[in-house]
Amino acid sequence: MWNVQDAKNKFSAVIDAALAGEPQEVSRRGKPTVVVLSVTEYLRLQQAAKLQRGSFVDHLLTFPADAPDIARAKVLPRDVEF
């Protein structure tokens, strides 16, 4: 893990390691803050996440309409005069 100052001073080394397939963690004040990784790895992770999650429409269609543990409000629309 790199601290911010070392990562700034040796940014080329950080990039080279990330391009070699080793994501580089950078910390600020001793706490992990960011990860530097190659574009190829980033795009792979994005694509994998996209494939794992379904569409929002699929999510809505699989939501149980009559789930007993979810309280639904019984609200009627109000009268509107034009």
PDB file of N, CA, C and O in Angstrom:
ATOM      1  N   MET A   1       0.856  -1.173   0.000  1.00  0.00           N
ATOM      2  CA  MET A   1       0.000   0.000   0.000  1.00  0.00           C
ATOM      3  C   MET A   1       0.899   1.232   0.000  1.00  0.00           C
ATOM      4  O   MET A   1       1.897   1.298   0.717  1.00  0.00           O
ATOM      5  N   TRP A   2       0.520   2.195  -0.817  1.00  0.00           N
ATOM      6  CA  TRP A   2       1.256   3.454  -0.909  1.00  0.00           C
ATOM      7  C   TRP A   2       0.571   4.515  -0.067  1.00  0.00           C
ATOM      8  O   TRP A   2      -0.656   4.535   0.030  1.00  0.00           O
ATOM      9  N   ASN A   3       1.359   5.404   0.549  1.00  0.00           N
ATOM     10  CA  ASN A   3       0.728   6.586   1.114  1.00  0.00           C
ATOM     11  C   ASN A   3       0.685   7.633   0.000  1.00  0.00           C
ATOM     12  O   ASN A   3       1.391   7.497  -0.999  1.00  0.00           O
ATOM     13  N   VAL A   4      -0.118   8.654   0.155  1.00  0.00           N
ATOM     14  CA  VAL A   4      -0.348   9.620  -0.914  1.00  0.00           C
ATOM     15  C   VAL A   4       0.958  10.253  -1.382  1.00  0.00           C
ATOM     16  O   VAL A   4       1.191  10.364  -2.586  1.00  0.00           O
ATOM     17  N   GLN A   5       1.800  10.663  -0.463  1.00  0.00           N
ATOM     18  CA  GLN A   5       3.043  11.341  -0.836  1.00  0.00           C
ATOM     19  C   GLN A   5       3.941  10.425  -1.663  1.00  0.00           C
ATOM     20  O   GLN A   5       4.482  10.850  -2.684  1.00  0.00           O
ATOM     21  N   ASP A   6       4.106   9.176  -1.235  1.00  0.00           N
ATOM     22  CA  ASP A   6       4.932   8.236  -2.002  1.00  0.00           C
ATOM     23  C   ASP A   6       4.322   7.949  -3.369  1.00  0.00           C
ATOM     24  O   ASP A   6       5.038   7.840  -4.364  1.00  0.00           O
ATOM     25  N   ALA A   7       2.998   7.828  -3.414  1.00  0.00           N
ATOM     26  CA  ALA A   7       2.319   7.572  -4.689  1.00  0.00           C
ATOM     27  C   ALA A   7       2.523   8.742  -5.646  1.00  0.00           C
ATOM     28  O   ALA A   7       2.705   8.541  -6.847  1.00  0.00           O
ATOM     29  N   LYS A   8       2.494   9.967  -5.112  1.00  0.00           N
ATOM     30  CA  LYS A   8       2.731  11.137  -5.965  1.00  0.00           C
ATOM     31  C   LYS A   8       4.172  11.151  -6.465  1.00  0.00           C
ATOM     32  O   LYS A   8       4.430  11.438  -7.634  1.00  0.00           O
ATOM     33  N   ASN A   9       5.099  10.841  -5.579  1.00  0.00           N
ATOM     34  CA  ASN A   9       6.511  10.880  -5.954  1.00  0.00           C
ATOM     35  C   ASN A   9       6.891   9.772  -6.932  1.00  0.00           C
ATOM     36  O   ASN A   9       7.812   9.938  -7.731  1.00  0.00           O
ATOM     37  N   LYS A  10       6.187   8.646  -6.872  1.00  0.00           N
ATOM     38  CA  LYS A  10       6.531   7.498  -7.717  1.00  0.00           C
ATOM     39  C   LYS A  10       5.318   7.068  -8.542  1.00  0.00           C
ATOM     40  O   LYS A  10       5.027   5.879  -8.669  1.00  0.00           O
ATOM     41  N   PHE A  11       4.617   8.061  -9.101  1.00  0.00           N
ATOM     42  CA  PHE A  11       3.380   7.770  -9.818  1.00  0.00           C
ATOM     43  C   PHE A  11       3.602   6.836 -10.997  1.00  0.00           C
ATOM     44  O   PHE A  11       2.748   6.001 -11.295  1.00  0.00           O
ATOM     45  N   SER A  12       4.733   6.967 -11.668  1.00  0.00           N
ATOM     46  CA  SER A  12       5.033   6.066 -12.789  1.00  0.00           C
ATOM     47  C   SER A  12       5.106   4.618 -12.321  1.00  0.00           C
ATOM     48  O   SER A  12       4.623   3.717 -13.006  1.00  0.00           O
ATOM     49  N   ALA A  13       5.705   4.394 -11.161  1.00  0.00           N
ATOM     50  CA  ALA A  13       5.790   3.035 -10.619  1.00  0.00           C
ATOM     51  C   ALA A  13       4.405   2.514 -10.243  1.00  0.00           C
ATOM     52  O   ALA A  13       4.116   1.332 -10.429  1.00  0.00           O
ATOM     53  N   VAL A  14       3.558   3.379  -9.721  1.00  0.00           N
ATOM     54  CA  VAL A  14       2.191   2.994  -9.372  1.00  0.00           C
ATOM     55  C   VAL A  14       1.449   2.560 -10.637  1.00  0.00           C
ATOM     56  O   VAL A  14       0.772   1.532 -10.649  1.00  0.00           O
ATOM     57  N   ILE A  15       1.585   3.352 -11.696  1.00  0.00           N
ATOM     58  CA  ILE A  15       0.928   3.026 -12.968  1.00  0.00           C
ATOM     59  C   ILE A  15       1.481   1.737 -13.560  1.00  0.00           C
ATOM     60  O   ILE A  15       0.719   0.880 -14.009  1.00  0.00           O
ATOM     61  N   ASP A  16       2.794   1.597 -13.561  1.00  0.00           N
ATOM     62  CA  ASP A  16       3.409   0.384 -14.126  1.00  0.00           C
ATOM     63  C   ASP A  16       2.917  -0.870 -13.406  1.00  0.00           C
ATOM     64  O   ASP A  16       2.619  -1.880 -14.043  1.00  0.00           O
ATOM     65  N   ALA A  17       2.834  -0.803 -12.086  1.00  0.00           N
ATOM     66  CA  ALA A  17       2.362  -1.966 -11.319  1.00  0.00           C
ATOM     67  C   ALA A  17       0.896  -2.260 -11.631  1.00  0.00           C
ATOM     68  O   ALA A  17       0.508  -3.422 -11.747  1.00  0.00           O
ATOM     69  N   ALA A  18       0.085  -1.218 -11.768  1.00  0.00           N
ATOM     70  CA  ALA A  18      -1.329  -1.411 -12.096  1.00  0.00           C
ATOM     71  C   ALA A  18      -1.470  -2.025 -13.489  1.00  0.00           C
ATOM     72  O   ALA A  18      -2.303  -2.907 -13.699  1.00  0.00           O
ATOM     73  N   LEU A  19      -0.659  -1.560 -14.435  1.00  0.00           N
ATOM     74  CA  LEU A  19      -0.695  -2.116 -15.788  1.00  0.00           C
ATOM     75  C   LEU A  19      -0.218  -3.561 -15.828  1.00  0.00           C
ATOM     76  O   LEU A  19      -0.605  -4.324 -16.713  1.00  0.00           O
ATOM     77  N   ALA A  20       0.621  -3.934 -14.871  1.00  0.00           N
ATOM     78  CA  ALA A  20       1.113  -5.310 -14.788  1.00  0.00           C
ATOM     79  C   ALA A  20       0.079  -6.239 -14.152  1.00  0.00           C
ATOM     80  O   ALA A  20       0.337  -7.429 -13.975  1.00  0.00           O
ATOM     81  N   GLY A  21      -1.083  -5.698 -13.811  1.00  0.00           N
ATOM     82  CA  GLY A  21      -2.152  -6.533 -13.261  1.00  0.00           C
ATOM     83  C   GLY A  21      -2.223  -6.534 -11.755  1.00  0.00           C
ATOM     84  O   GLY A  21      -2.924  -7.364 -11.176  1.00  0.00           O
ATOM     85  N   GLU A  22      -1.521  -5.630 -11.102  1.00  0.00           N
ATOM     86  CA  GLU A  22      -1.537  -5.545  -9.643  1.00  0.00           C
ATOM     87  C   GLU A  22      -2.177  -4.226  -9.217  1.00  0.00           C
ATOM     88  O   GLU A  22      -1.495  -3.201  -9.216  1.00  0.00           O
ATOM     89  N   PRO A  23      -3.449  -4.213  -8.859  1.00  0.00           N
ATOM     90  CA  PRO A  23      -4.073  -2.967  -8.398  1.00  0.00           C
ATOM     91  C   PRO A  23      -3.287  -2.377  -7.231  1.00  0.00           C
ATOM     92  O   PRO A  23      -2.841  -3.101  -6.340  1.00  0.00           O
ATOM     93  N   GLN A  24      -3.125  -1.069  -7.246  1.00  0.00           N
ATOM     94  CA  GLN A  24      -2.316  -0.382  -6.240  1.00  0.00           C
ATOM     95  C   GLN A  24      -3.204   0.414  -5.301  1.00  0.00           C
ATOM     96  O   GLN A  24      -3.960   1.285  -5.734  1.00  0.00           O
ATOM     97  N   GLU A  25      -3.110   0.111  -4.010  1.00  0.00           N
ATOM     98  CA  GLU A  25      -3.891   0.830  -3.004  1.00  0.00           C
ATOM     99  C   GLU A  25      -3.108   2.041  -2.521  1.00  0.00           C
ATOM    100  O   GLU A  25      -1.896   1.975  -2.313  1.00  0.00           O
ATOM    101  N   VAL A  26      -3.826   3.150  -2.348  1.00  0.00           N
ATOM    102  CA  VAL A  26      -3.216   4.374  -1.837  1.00  0.00           C
ATOM    103  C   VAL A  26      -3.979   4.777  -0.586  1.00  0.00           C
ATOM    104  O   VAL A  26      -5.210   4.773  -0.558  1.00  0.00           O
ATOM    105  N   SER A  27      -3.221   5.126   0.450  1.00  0.00           N
ATOM    106  CA  SER A  27      -3.851   5.519   1.708  1.00  0.00           C
ATOM    107  C   SER A  27      -3.593   6.987   2.002  1.00  0.00           C
ATOM    108  O   SER A  27      -2.605   7.571   1.557  1.00  0.00           O
ATOM    109  N   ARG A  28      -4.511   7.563   2.766  1.00  0.00           N
ATOM    110  CA  ARG A  28      -4.360   8.943   3.235  1.00  0.00           C
ATOM    111  C   ARG A  28      -4.569   8.907   4.736  1.00  0.00           C
ATOM    112  O   ARG A  28      -5.577   8.403   5.231  1.00  0.00           O
ATOM    113  N   ARG A  29      -3.611   9.443   5.438  1.00  0.00           N
ATOM    114  CA  ARG A  29      -3.625   9.448   6.909  1.00  0.00           C
ATOM    115  C   ARG A  29      -3.806   8.049   7.480  1.00  0.00           C
ATOM    116  O   ARG A  29      -4.495   7.854   8.482  1.00  0.00           O
ATOM    117  N   GLY A  30      -3.174   7.079   6.823  1.00  0.00           N
ATOM    118  CA  GLY A  30      -3.200   5.704   7.313  1.00  0.00           C
ATOM    119  C   GLY A  30      -4.427   4.891   6.948  1.00  0.00           C
ATOM    120  O   GLY A  30      -4.513   3.712   7.292  1.00  0.00           O
ATOM    121  N   LYS A  31      -5.385   5.509   6.252  1.00  0.00           N
ATOM    122  CA  LYS A  31      -6.602   4.786   5.889  1.00  0.00           C
ATOM    123  C   LYS A  31      -6.646   4.557   4.377  1.00  0.00           C
ATOM    124  O   LYS A  31      -6.376   5.481   3.609  1.00  0.00           O
ATOM    125  N   PRO A  32      -6.984   3.334   3.937  1.00  0.00           N
ATOM    126  CA  PRO A  32      -7.099   3.078   2.500  1.00  0.00           C
ATOM    127  C   PRO A  32      -8.111   4.049   1.880  1.00  0.00           C
ATOM    128  O   PRO A  32      -9.218   4.227   2.388  1.00  0.00           O
ATOM    129  N   THR A  33      -7.696   4.674   0.763  1.00  0.00           N
ATOM    130  CA  THR A  33      -8.521   5.715   0.170  1.00  0.00           C
ATOM    131  C   THR A  33      -8.939   5.412  -1.262  1.00  0.00           C
ATOM    132  O   THR A  33     -10.116   5.522  -1.605  1.00  0.00           O
ATOM    133  N   VAL A  34      -7.974   5.029  -2.099  1.00  0.00           N
ATOM    134  CA  VAL A  34      -8.272   4.760  -3.504  1.00  0.00           C
ATOM    135  C   VAL A  34      -7.470   3.557  -3.980  1.00  0.00           C
ATOM    136  O   VAL A  34      -6.508   3.128  -3.343  1.00  0.00           O
ATOM    137  N   VAL A  35      -7.899   3.028  -5.120  1.00  0.00           N
ATOM    138  CA  VAL A  35      -7.175   1.940  -5.776  1.00  0.00           C
ATOM    139  C   VAL A  35      -6.915   2.371  -7.217  1.00  0.00           C
ATOM    140  O   VAL A  35      -7.821   2.834  -7.911  1.00  0.00           O
ATOM    141  N   VAL A  36      -5.675   2.214  -7.655  1.00  0.00           N
ATOM    142  CA  VAL A  36      -5.315   2.503  -9.040  1.00  0.00           C
ATOM    143  C   VAL A  36      -5.240   1.167  -9.760  1.00  0.00           C
ATOM    144  O   VAL A  36      -4.521   0.261  -9.340  1.00  0.00           O
ATOM    145  N   LEU A  37      -5.996   1.053 -10.859  1.00  0.00           N
ATOM    146  CA  LEU A  37      -5.961  -0.178 -11.633  1.00  0.00           C
ATOM    147  C   LEU A  37      -6.006   0.157 -13.116  1.00  0.00           C
ATOM    148  O   LEU A  37      -6.349   1.274 -13.503  1.00  0.00           O
ATOM    149  N   SER A  38      -5.661  -0.812 -13.929  1.00  0.00           N
ATOM    150  CA  SER A  38      -5.612  -0.585 -15.367  1.00  0.00           C
ATOM    151  C   SER A  38      -7.020  -0.406 -15.920  1.00  0.00           C
ATOM    152  O   SER A  38      -8.000  -0.860 -15.329  1.00  0.00           O
ATOM    153  N   VAL A  39      -7.100   0.258 -17.053  1.00  0.00           N
ATOM    154  CA  VAL A  39      -8.394   0.454 -17.710  1.00  0.00           C
ATOM    155  C   VAL A  39      -8.994  -0.893 -18.078  1.00  0.00           C
ATOM    156  O   VAL A  39     -10.204  -1.087 -17.963  1.00  0.00           O
ATOM    157  N   THR A  40      -8.167  -1.815 -18.515  1.00  0.00           N
ATOM    158  CA  THR A  40      -8.655  -3.150 -18.880  1.00  0.00           C
ATOM    159  C   THR A  40      -9.345  -3.821 -17.697  1.00  0.00           C
ATOM    160  O   THR A  40     -10.430  -4.383 -17.843  1.00  0.00           O
ATOM    161  N   GLU A  41      -8.718  -3.761 -16.533  1.00  0.00           N
ATOM    162  CA  GLU A  41      -9.303  -4.361 -15.332  1.00  0.00           C
ATOM    163  C   GLU A  41     -10.576  -3.627 -14.918  1.00  0.00           C
ATOM    164  O   GLU A  41     -11.558  -4.254 -14.523  1.00  0.00           O
ATOM    165  N   TYR A  42     -10.556  -2.306 -15.007  1.00  0.00           N
ATOM    166  CA  TYR A  42     -11.727  -1.501 -14.667  1.00  0.00           C
ATOM    167  C   TYR A  42     -12.916  -1.870 -15.556  1.00  0.00           C
ATOM    168  O   TYR A  42     -14.025  -2.073 -15.063  1.00  0.00           O
ATOM    169  N   LEU A  43     -12.682  -1.954 -16.860  1.00  0.00           N
ATOM    170  CA  LEU A  43     -13.759  -2.304 -17.787  1.00  0.00           C
ATOM    171  C   LEU A  43     -14.258  -3.723 -17.547  1.00  0.00           C
ATOM    172  O   LEU A  43     -15.454  -3.986 -17.668  1.00  0.00           O
ATOM    173  N   ARG A  44     -13.350  -4.644 -17.205  1.00  0.00           N
ATOM    174  CA  ARG A  44     -13.753  -6.016 -16.894  1.00  0.00           C
ATOM    175  C   ARG A  44     -14.659  -6.040 -15.669  1.00  0.00           C
ATOM    176  O   ARG A  44     -15.682  -6.725 -15.665  1.00  0.00           O
ATOM    177  N   LEU A  45     -14.292  -5.301 -14.640  1.00  0.00           N
ATOM    178  CA  LEU A  45     -15.106  -5.246 -13.425  1.00  0.00           C
ATOM    179  C   LEU A  45     -16.472  -4.611 -13.701  1.00  0.00           C
ATOM    180  O   LEU A  45     -17.492  -5.071 -13.188  1.00  0.00           O
ATOM    181  N   GLN A  46     -16.482  -3.557 -14.509  1.00  0.00           N
ATOM    182  CA  GLN A  46     -17.749  -2.918 -14.860  1.00  0.00           C
ATOM    183  C   GLN A  46     -18.663  -3.877 -15.610  1.00  0.00           C
ATOM    184  O   GLN A  46     -19.855  -3.967 -15.316  1.00  0.00           O
ATOM    185  N   GLN A  47     -18.102  -4.592 -16.579  1.00  0.00           N
ATOM    186  CA  GLN A  47     -18.891  -5.528 -17.375  1.00  0.00           C
ATOM    187  C   GLN A  47     -19.429  -6.663 -16.502  1.00  0.00           C
ATOM    188  O   GLN A  47     -20.584  -7.064 -16.647  1.00  0.00           O
ATOM    189  N   ALA A  48     -18.595  -7.181 -15.598  1.00  0.00           N
ATOM    190  CA  ALA A  48     -19.034  -8.257 -14.707  1.00  0.00           C
ATOM    191  C   ALA A  48     -20.172  -7.781 -13.804  1.00  0.00           C
ATOM    192  O   ALA A  48     -21.132  -8.517 -13.579  1.00  0.00           O
ATOM    193  N   ALA A  49     -20.071  -6.563 -13.290  1.00  0.00           N
ATOM    194  CA  ALA A  49     -21.130  -6.026 -12.431  1.00  0.00           C
ATOM    195  C   ALA A  49     -22.414  -5.829 -13.227  1.00  0.00           C
ATOM    196  O   ALA A  49     -23.512  -6.081 -12.729  1.00  0.00           O
ATOM    197  N   LYS A  50     -22.263  -5.379 -14.463  1.00  0.00           N
ATOM    198  CA  LYS A  50     -23.436  -5.156 -15.308  1.00  0.00           C
ATOM    199  C   LYS A  50     -24.160  -6.464 -15.606  1.00  0.00           C
ATOM    200  O   LYS A  50     -25.390  -6.506 -15.632  1.00  0.00           O
ATOM    201  N   LEU A  51     -23.399  -7.527 -15.830  1.00  0.00           N
ATOM    202  CA  LEU A  51     -24.002  -8.826 -16.121  1.00  0.00           C
ATOM    203  C   LEU A  51     -24.683  -9.429 -14.897  1.00  0.00           C
ATOM    204  O   LEU A  51     -25.671 -10.151 -15.029  1.00  0.00           O
ATOM    205  N   GLN A  52     -24.161  -9.138 -13.710  1.00  0.00           N
ATOM    206  CA  GLN A  52     -24.728  -9.700 -12.481  1.00  0.00           C
ATOM    207  C   GLN A  52     -26.064  -9.067 -12.124  1.00  0.00           C
ATOM    208  O   GLN A  52     -26.965  -9.745 -11.630  1.00  0.00           O
ATOM    209  N   ARG A  53     -26.191  -7.790 -12.369  1.00  0.00           N
ATOM    210  CA  ARG A  53     -27.448  -7.141 -11.996  1.00  0.00           C
ATOM    211  C   ARG A  53     -28.387  -7.146 -13.192  1.00  0.00           C
ATOM    212  O   ARG A  53     -27.970  -6.957 -14.335  1.00  0.00           O
ATOM    213  N   GLY A  54     -29.626  -7.360 -12.909  1.00  0.00           N
ATOM    214  CA  GLY A  54     -30.633  -7.332 -13.960  1.00  0.00           C
ATOM    215  C   GLY A  54     -31.061  -5.899 -14.224  1.00  0.00           C
ATOM    216  O   GLY A  54     -30.547  -4.961 -13.614  1.00  0.00           O
ATOM    217  N   SER A  55     -31.980  -5.746 -15.114  1.00  0.00           N
ATOM    218  CA  SER A  55     -32.486  -4.409 -15.406  1.00  0.00           C
ATOM    219  C   SER A  55     -33.426  -3.965 -14.282  1.00  0.00           C
ATOM    220  O   SER A  55     -33.897  -4.782 -13.491  1.00  0.00           O
ATOM    221  N   PHE A  56     -33.680  -2.695 -14.230  1.00  0.00           N
ATOM    222  CA  PHE A  56     -34.582  -2.163 -13.217  1.00  0.00           C
ATOM    223  C   PHE A  56     -35.990  -2.711 -13.432  1.00  0.00           C
ATOM    224  O   PHE A  56     -36.709  -2.983 -12.470  1.00  0.00           O
ATOM    225  N   VAL A  57     -36.373  -2.868 -14.672  1.00  0.00           N
ATOM    226  CA  VAL A  57     -37.691  -3.425 -14.987  1.00  0.00           C
ATOM    227  C   VAL A  57     -37.796  -4.851 -14.450  1.00  0.00           C
ATOM    228  O   VAL A  57     -38.809  -5.214 -13.854  1.00  0.00           O
ATOM    229  N   ASP A  58     -36.747  -5.667 -14.660  1.00  0.00           N
ATOM    230  CA  ASP A  58     -36.751  -7.031 -14.126  1.00  0.00           C
ATOM    231  C   ASP A  58     -36.885  -7.021 -12.606  1.00  0.00           C
ATOM    232  O   ASP A  58     -37.604  -7.838 -12.030  1.00  0.00           O
ATOM    233  N   HIS A  59     -36.196  -6.101 -11.976  1.00  0.00           N
ATOM    234  CA  HIS A  59     -36.266  -5.975 -10.512  1.00  0.00           C
ATOM    235  C   HIS A  59     -37.698  -5.678 -10.076  1.00  0.00           C
ATOM    236  O   HIS A  59     -38.210  -6.304  -9.149  1.00  0.00           O
ATOM    237  N   LEU A  60     -38.334  -4.734 -10.737  1.00  0.00           N
ATOM    238  CA  LEU A  60     -39.710  -4.387 -10.373  1.00  0.00           C
ATOM    239  C   LEU A  60     -40.666  -5.539 -10.610  1.00  0.00           C
ATOM    240  O   LEU A  60     -41.583  -5.761  -9.819  1.00  0.00           O
ATOM    241  N   LEU A  61     -40.459  -6.272 -11.694  1.00  0.00           N
ATOM    242  CA  LEU A  61     -41.357  -7.383 -12.007  1.00  0.00           C
ATOM    243  C   LEU A  61     -41.205  -8.553 -11.049  1.00  0.00           C
ATOM    244  O   LEU A  61     -42.153  -9.314 -10.854  1.00  0.00           O
ATOM    245  N   THR A  62     -40.033  -8.710 -10.447  1.00  0.00           N
ATOM    246  CA  THR A  62     -39.829  -9.814  -9.505  1.00  0.00           C
ATOM    247  C   THR A  62     -40.175  -9.437  -8.069  1.00  0.00           C
ATOM    248  O   THR A  62     -40.170 -10.293  -7.185  1.00  0.00           O
ATOM    249  N   PHE A  63     -40.474  -8.170  -7.832  1.00  0.00           N
ATOM    250  CA  PHE A  63     -40.810  -7.729  -6.482  1.00  0.00           C
ATOM    251  C   PHE A  63     -42.165  -8.305  -6.094  1.00  0.00           C
ATOM    252  O   PHE A  63     -43.129  -8.175  -6.849  1.00  0.00           O
ATOM    253  N   PRO A  64     -42.253  -8.935  -4.934  1.00  0.00           N
ATOM    254  CA  PRO A  64     -43.534  -9.551  -4.547  1.00  0.00           C
ATOM    255  C   PRO A  64     -44.590  -8.492  -4.256  1.00  0.00           C
ATOM    256  O   PRO A  64     -44.396  -7.621  -3.408  1.00  0.00           O
ATOM    257  N   ALA A  65     -45.691  -8.576  -4.958  1.00  0.00           N
ATOM    258  CA  ALA A  65     -46.761  -7.580  -4.811  1.00  0.00           C
ATOM    259  C   ALA A  65     -47.525  -7.747  -3.508  1.00  0.00           C
ATOM    260  O   ALA A  65     -48.068  -6.779  -2.975  1.00  0.00           O
ATOM    261  N   ASP A  66     -47.568  -8.969  -2.993  1.00  0.00           N
ATOM    262  CA  ASP A  66     -48.360  -9.211  -1.784  1.00  0.00           C
ATOM    263  C   ASP A  66     -47.491  -9.731  -0.645  1.00  0.00           C
ATOM    264  O   ASP A  66     -47.907 -10.617   0.101  1.00  0.00           O
ATOM    265  N   ALA A  67     -46.310  -9.192  -0.511  1.00  0.00           N
ATOM    266  CA  ALA A  67     -45.413  -9.624   0.563  1.00  0.00           C
ATOM    267  C   ALA A  67     -46.022  -9.240   1.917  1.00  0.00           C
ATOM    268  O   ALA A  67     -46.350  -8.073   2.131  1.00  0.00           O
ATOM    269  N   PRO A  68     -46.175 -10.200   2.826  1.00  0.00           N
ATOM    270  CA  PRO A  68     -46.816  -9.909   4.112  1.00  0.00           C
ATOM    271  C   PRO A  68     -45.970  -9.033   5.027  1.00  0.00           C
ATOM    272  O   PRO A  68     -46.509  -8.385   5.924  1.00  0.00           O
ATOM    273  N   ASP A  69     -44.659  -9.001   4.819  1.00  0.00           N
ATOM    274  CA  ASP A  69     -43.800  -8.227   5.716  1.00  0.00           C
ATOM    275  C   ASP A  69     -43.628  -6.773   5.276  1.00  0.00           C
ATOM    276  O   ASP A  69     -42.900  -6.014   5.916  1.00  0.00           O
ATOM    277  N   ILE A  70     -44.287  -6.385   4.194  1.00  0.00           N
ATOM    278  CA  ILE A  70     -44.176  -5.008   3.713  1.00  0.00           C
ATOM    279  C   ILE A  70     -45.535  -4.338   3.851  1.00  0.00           C
ATOM    280  O   ILE A  70     -46.509  -4.728   3.207  1.00  0.00           O
ATOM    281  N   ALA A  71     -45.577  -3.326   4.701  1.00  0.00           N
ATOM    282  CA  ALA A  71     -46.838  -2.602   4.903  1.00  0.00           C
ATOM    283  C   ALA A  71     -47.021  -1.604   3.770  1.00  0.00           C
ATOM    284  O   ALA A  71     -46.142  -0.788   3.495  1.00  0.00           O
ATOM    285  N   ARG A  72     -48.149  -1.680   3.132  1.00  0.00           N
ATOM    286  CA  ARG A  72     -48.446  -0.754   2.045  1.00  0.00           C
ATOM    287  C   ARG A  72     -49.595   0.154   2.468  1.00  0.00           C
ATOM    288  O   ARG A  72     -50.578  -0.283   3.067  1.00  0.00           O
ATOM    289  N   ALA A  73     -49.439   1.411   2.140  1.00  0.00           N
ATOM    290  CA  ALA A  73     -50.475   2.383   2.496  1.00  0.00           C
ATOM    291  C   ALA A  73     -51.684   2.213   1.581  1.00  0.00           C
ATOM    292  O   ALA A  73     -51.549   1.988   0.379  1.00  0.00           O
ATOM    293  N   LYS A  74     -52.855   2.324   2.175  1.00  0.00           N
ATOM    294  CA  LYS A  74     -54.093   2.268   1.397  1.00  0.00           C
ATOM    295  C   LYS A  74     -54.510   3.719   1.141  1.00  0.00           C
ATOM    296  O   LYS A  74     -55.255   4.307   1.925  1.00  0.00           O
ATOM    297  N   VAL A  75     -54.035   4.270   0.070  1.00  0.00           N
ATOM    298  CA  VAL A  75     -54.275   5.676  -0.232  1.00  0.00           C
ATOM    299  C   VAL A  75     -55.141   5.774  -1.477  1.00  0.00           C
ATOM    300  O   VAL A  75     -54.893   5.106  -2.481  1.00  0.00           O
ATOM    301  N   LEU A  76     -56.162   6.617  -1.391  1.00  0.00           N
ATOM    302  CA  LEU A  76     -57.013   6.868  -2.532  1.00  0.00           C
ATOM    303  C   LEU A  76     -56.658   8.228  -3.115  1.00  0.00           C
ATOM    304  O   LEU A  76     -56.276   9.136  -2.377  1.00  0.00           O
ATOM    305  N   PRO A  77     -56.778   8.378  -4.416  1.00  0.00           N
ATOM    306  CA  PRO A  77     -56.468   9.683  -4.996  1.00  0.00           C
ATOM    307  C   PRO A  77     -57.480  10.721  -4.531  1.00  0.00           C
ATOM    308  O   PRO A  77     -58.641  10.394  -4.287  1.00  0.00           O
ATOM    309  N   ARG A  78     -57.051  11.946  -4.411  1.00  0.00           N
ATOM    310  CA  ARG A  78     -57.955  13.007  -3.975  1.00  0.00           C
ATOM    311  C   ARG A  78     -58.750  13.524  -5.167  1.00  0.00           C
ATOM    312  O   ARG A  78     -58.343  13.377  -6.320  1.00  0.00           O
ATOM    313  N   ASP A  79     -59.876  14.126  -4.867  1.00  0.00           N
ATOM    314  CA  ASP A  79     -60.709  14.727  -5.907  1.00  0.00           C
ATOM    315  C   ASP A  79     -60.029  15.989  -6.408  1.00  0.00           C
ATOM    316  O   ASP A  79     -59.500  16.782  -5.630  1.00  0.00           O
ATOM    317  N   VAL A  80     -60.053  16.157  -7.707  1.00  0.00           N
ATOM    318  CA  VAL A  80     -59.467  17.341  -8.307  1.00  0.00           C
ATOM    319  C   VAL A  80     -60.520  18.020  -9.160  1.00  0.00           C
ATOM    320  O   VAL A  80     -61.164  17.375  -9.988  1.00  0.00           O
ATOM    321  N   GLU A  81     -60.697  19.292  -8.967  1.00  0.00           N
ATOM    322  CA  GLU A  81     -61.644  20.057  -9.778  1.00  0.00           C
ATOM    323  C   GLU A  81     -60.882  20.890 -10.779  1.00  0.00           C
ATOM    324  O   GLU A  81     -59.856  21.490 -10.459  1.00  0.00           O
ATOM    325  N   PHE A  82     -61.392  20.920 -11.992  1.00  0.00           N
ATOM    326  CA  PHE A  82     -60.764  21.722 -13.039  1.00  0.00           C
ATOM    327  C   PHE A  82     -61.612  22.928 -13.341  1.00  0.00           C
ATOM    328  O   PHE A  82     -61.254  23.734 -14.199  1.00  0.00           O
TER     329      PHE A  82
END
